[in-house]
Amino acid sequence: MLVAAVVVGAAVYFAPKAVDTVGDLLGDLVGATDAVMVGEGTTALMVAVETKAKLVNCPTAAVISERRCGDLRVLVVDAARIPFIARNTKLAWESGLPAVLTMDRGKQREHRGQACGRFKASYGGQCDEYPMATTAEGGTGARTEEVPVRENGCQGGLYVRQYPADGERFLVVISNPTLTASGPFTGTDIATSLDCR
């Protein structure tokens, strides 16, 4: 009877730890795919969970203003201006696509055709792809979603000044994460800022 009580007690004590350990191991095997918040208030950022450690030594306000963290360039997706593109970025991370990308403008046309060539807009919008067509990771396998025409045009202006040189790696983060679209585009532009500069 005493042995049975000890076995039951050990099972109750160790079972949750074993489940946590198995969960951690499975997460490592299939890749961490959640988006998480770092920082607070107006300088909060959403990042792919596997890249959170890359930002640990960089204040989020500095990441937003300087577009870098140490030696790593950072591309900021502003959900106040492009909330549906921010949503597609977040959902791409959650599906296992990378948040650290490599600039490769030479394949832009090919990658855009691979990702958006057969895309059909339902609400008068345009195709957004993540990873972007201007990256080595873009093209076949990119996640696509319909976004407002204004957002797609705005994205080019916002990103071109942030893009590094070809061959350089950069981290993608989302600023103003609480303004990320919560559902797909259905014809209404919900941006809280129309400024594309």
N, C-alpha and C positions, 0 to 999 in steps of 0.2 A: 504494500500500500504506500509506504514511504517512497519507494522507487518511482511509482506511478505519479505521485505528487510532484516529485523533483522533475520528472520528464515533462509533465504538463506545465509546470512553472517555467522551465527553460524554454519550452515552445512559445509560451505567451511572451516571454521577455525578448527572445531572439528573433521571432518571426517578423516583426516590423522592420528590424535592421536588415534581415535577409532580403525582404521585399525591396527595401530602399537600395540595397547593393545590387540586386538583380536589375532593378529599374535603371540605375546609373550605368551598369554594364551594357544594357540594351540600348540606352541613349547614346553611348559611345559608339556602339556598333552601327546603328542606323543613322547617326549624325544628329546633332542637336539642331532642332528646327524651329524653336520658338523665337519670337521677337520679344525683347525685354526693354525696359526703360532704364536709363542712366541719367543722373542729375535730377534737378527739381525745377519747378516753376517755368519761367519763360525760356530757360536754357536746357530744359529736359530734352533728351534725344531718345529715339527708338533705334535699337541696334539688333542685329541677329545675335542670338545668345552666344554663339561660338566666338564672336568678336568682342564681347564685352570686356574681356581681359586686356585687349589692345588699348582700351581707353582709360584704364584704371589710374594712370598717372597724369591724365590730361583733364583739366577743368573743362566742362562742356561749353562754357561761354567762350573759351579760347578755341576750342575745336570749331565752333560755329563761325567765329570771326576770322580765324587764321586758316581754316580749311586744311588743317593738318594736326597730327598728334605725333610728336617726336619726328621720326623720319618718314612716317606713313602719311601720304596725301589722303584727304578726306573729301568726298563729294557729298554735299548736304542737299537732301530732297526736302524742300519746304512744303509741308502739308497745308499751310495756310494758303499757298499759291496754287499748288497742284495736288489736291487731296486724293484724286482718283489714281494718279501715278504713284503717290505714296502708298495707297492701298495695294496696288499691283506689286510694288517693291516688297512690302511686308508679306503678302501672300506668297511671293516667290521664295523669300527666305524660309517661310514656314513649310514650303514644299521641298526644301533641301537645296535650293540654288544658292550659290555663294554670295557673300556680302563683300568679299575682297576680290576685285576684278583687275584685269590687265588691259590697259589701253591698246587698241589696235584699229586705228581709223581705216586702214587699207582694206578691211573686210566689211566695211559698213554696208555697202549696197548688197553684197551677197548675204550677209547676216539678216538684213531687214527683209529681203525676199524670202529667206528660209522661215523666219518667224511670222511675218505678217502677209506673205504672198497670197494666202487663201482666206485671210481674215474677212469676215462680213460684219459690218457695223449694223446694229439694230436700232440705234437711237440718234443717228446723224453724227456720231463721234468718229474717232480714228483709232487705229491700233497703237497701243503702247506695248513695248516688249521689255522684259527684264530677264537676264542681263541685257543691257543696251547693245544695239547693233554695232556700236563703236568699240566694243570690247572683244577680246579673244574668246571669252566665254559665251558671247551672244550667238544668235542663229538658231539652228535646230535645237529644240529642247527648251528654248526660252519660254517663259510664261507670258501670255498675251491677254490683254483685257481692253475693252472699249473705254476710251476717255474722251472728255470734251475736246473739240478742235482747238479751243483757246489754250487748254492745258498743254496739248502736244506742241503748239507753236511756242508757248512760254518755256517749256522744258528746254528747247534748243538754246535759247538765250541764257537761261539760268545755268545750264550745264557747261556750255562751251568755255566760259571763263574759269570753270573749276577743273576741267579735264587736264590731266598731266600729259607729258610727252608719251609718244608711242613706246610700248614696252614697259612703262612704269605701272606699278601696282597701286591701287587706291582702295580705300574703305568707303562704303556707302552707308550713310546714316540718315535718319528722318528727323527733321526739326519740327516743332509744333505738333508733336505726335497725336495729341488729343483731337486735332482737326483732320486726321486721316479719315477718308470716307469709310463709313461703316458697312456700306453695301455697294453693289455694282452701279455704274452709271446708267441712268434710265432717262436721259434727256435734259436733266437740270444740272447746271454748273453750280456747285455749292461752295466754291472758294471764298474765303473771307478776305482775301487780298488779290486784286487783279493786277498788281504790280509785277512785271516780268523782268525787272532789272536786278 
